[in-house]
Amino acid sequence: MRTTLIYFSLLTLVLSSHGQIARKAGQSRTFKLQNDLSIEMVWIPSGSFTMGNTSGEDDRWSEDEQAHEVIITKGFWMSKYEITQSQWTQVMGTQPSEEKGEQLPVTNVSWQDAMDFIKKTRSEDTNYDLPTEAQWEHAAKAGTNQPYSLPRDQITWHKGNSGGSTHPVGQKQPNAWGLYDIHGNVGEWVKDWRAAFTAQKTIDPTGPETGEFKLIKGGQFTGRPRHTQSFDRQRGNPTSRRFFIGFRIIRHQ
């Protein structure tokens, strides 16, 4: 009996260490980061999906949005909301956004600024980061292989419904995996340098090692609705700061 219990305990420990057991897509958890910052995150499972243009629109940039299969081999936690101005100020001690509001997403932050924020949240036993483009798009499509996992205007702030302003995070419905404002509100920096897609199947892609532009996903409150689709790609210099760009973070297991 004792041997059986020991075996069961060891099996449970091993399964837990792989992090996939008893976690469902969209499962929510609050983590405490450095600087006493608490952040709500949701679980994004591993899996395969079609990355790129799945909308059927044929007047887009085919070299940038070539549909291809991608496999994400490890699940990860992603912040439920875009990083807010309150969270940014708590960590960085500054307030860069033009439009002020504690629960508005932080904006006017460059890719490098976002990475500096992340560095201040890391500790010896945790690893936070920007999502790769593939991780971001996998999370946005939420198992659907569609431009949106739910009807667009239920989950998205864009030029047609935003009133020309950013909105406090979490006012729209979340997508199918529990992520708020993953489409619209503000564009979100991701980890990758920009490069054209091919039709080749890829596993855990991270983009090229160097480049000129970093990628921005999700569209924004000033943009056309079509740019809020999950596969849409925008780009920016990693040191540029714009009034419509923010970010969210992920936590590796």
N, C-alpha and C positions, 0 to 999 in steps of 0.2 A: 504494500500500500504506500509506504513511504517512498519507494523507488518511483512509483507511478506519479506521486505528487511532485517529486523533484523533476521528473521528465516533463510534466505538464508546465511547471514553472519556467523551466529552461526554454521550452517551446514558445511559451507566451512572450518571454523576454526577447527571443530571436525575432519573432514576428513583429513585435513592437518596434524593434530596432530598425526594421525595414520600413516602418512607417505607413504601410498600406492597409493594415488590418483595422477594421472598425472605424474607418474614416470614409465618409460619403462626400460626394461632390457638394460643395456649398456648406459643409460643416463649419461652424463659426467658432473662433477662439480668440481670446484677448491675450496678447503678449505684452510684457513689460520690457521695454528697451532700455538702453543707457539713457542717462539724463532724466530718469523717472517718467519717460514717455510711455503711455499705454496705447496700443493700437489694435483694433479689431481686424482679424484676418479670416479668410475663408480657404478651405481646402480645395485645391485644384488637382484632380487625379491625373495619373499618367494615361496615355492613350494615343491613338492615331487620329488624324484629321486631314482634311484637304485644305492646305494653306494656299492663299491667293484668291483670285477672282472667281467666286462661286455665284455671282449675281445674274449672269447671263448678259450683262451689258457688254456691248462690243465696241464702244467708242472710248475705251480707257487705254492705259499705258500697258500694253501686253508684256513688254520686257520687264516691267516692274511687278506685274501681278499674275504671272504665269501660274496657273493652278498646278499643284504637285502634292504628293503625299508626304506627310511629316509624322514622325513618331516621337513622342515625348516619353522618355523611359522612366522618369521619376516624377512623382507628384510633388507639389510644393504649396506653401501658404502664400496668398496674395492679399494685400490690404483691401478690405471691403470697400473703402472709400478712397478717393484721391486725397493726397496729403493736404491737410487744411492749413490755413494761415496760422491758426493757434498752435498746431503741432510744429510747424516750421519755426515759429518764434521761440517755442520752448526749447528746441534743440539748437538753433543757430543764433538766437538773440537779435534777429533783424526782422523787418517787415517790408519785403520788396514789392508786394502787389500794389497796383494802382487802385483797384477797387477794393475797399477794405471791408473785412468781416471775418470774425474768428472762424466761422464754419464754412466760409467760402474756400474753394481750393486755392492753394498758393499758386501764384503766377509770377512772371518776370524772373524766372529762375532758369539758368542754363543747364545743359546736360552735366557740365562739370559741377555746378552748384548742387544738383541733385546727388551726384556721387559724393560730394563733400558731406551732405546731410547723412547719407548712408554710412559713411566712414565713422561718423560720430555716434551711430547707433549700434555698431558692431561690438562684440565682446569676444573673449577667447572661445566660448562654446556656442556662439550663434553666428550665423552668416546671412546678413541681409544684402539685398542687391536690387538693381533695376531688373525687371524681367527682360529676357531676350524677346525679340519680335515674335518668335515662334511660340514661346510661353504665353505672351500677351494674347496673340490671336487665338490660340487654343482655348484660353480662358474666356475670351469674348464670345467665341462661337459656341462654347458650352455644350459640346457634344452634338451640335446640329448641322455643321458644315454649311451654314447659311450666313448671310451678311449680318443678321440679328437673330438672337435666340428667342426673342419675343417681338410682338409688333413694335415697330420703330418708335412711334411717338409715346408709347408707354414708358420707355426707358431712356429716351434721348433728348437732350437740349441741343438745338441747332438754330441756325439763322431764322428759320420759319416759326419758332415757338419760344425763343429765349427772351424776347423783348430787348435784345442787345446787351444783356448783362450775364455775368456768371451767376450761378445759383448755389445756395448752401448745399453741401453734399447730402445725398440720400433723399431728396425730395421726389424724384421719380421712382418707379418700381425698379428693383434689381433685375439683372439678367437671370437666366435659368440656373446659374450657379451662385447666385447671391451677391454679385458684384454690382455696386451702384455706380452710375455715371461712367461705366466702361466705354460707353458711346457718348460722344458729345460732352457738353459743359466745357472742359478744357482738353486740349490735346495732351498726350502723355509721352514723355521721353521713354524710349526703350534702350537696351544696352547696345544694339548692333550699329555698326557702320552700314551705310546703304550700299547695296549691290543688286544687280538685276537677278531675278529668279530664272531657274531652268525648270524643265519638267521632271528632273531627276528626283527620285525618292530620297529623303534625307532623314537622319536620326539626330535629334537634339542639336539642330543647327544654331550657330552663334554668329553668323555673318563673317565677313572678312576681318583680318587682323588689323588692317589700317584702312583709312579712307578720308574723304573730305567732309562728308555729312553724316550726322547721326539721324536715326529714324524717329518719327513722331507718329503715334497711333491714336485712333479714336475720333478724330475730328473735334470741332469746338463750337461754342455758342455763336460765333460770328460766321461759321462756314456753311456751305450748302449741305443739305441733308445727305447727299450721296457720299460726302467725305466722312460721314460717321460710320460707314460700313466697316465691318471687322477687318476686311482685307486691305482697306485703303492705306496708302503709305504717303506720309509727308516727310519732309527732311529739314534739317537745320544745322547750322554750324554749331559745334559743341560748346562754344562760348557765348552764343547769342541768347539774349533774354527777350521774350515776347509776352505781351499782355494776355495771350490766349493759350499759353503752354505751361503745364504743371507736370505731375508725375504721381505714380503709386509705386509701392515696393513689394518685393517678395521675400520670403524667408525659406531658405533651404532646410532640409531636415537635419 
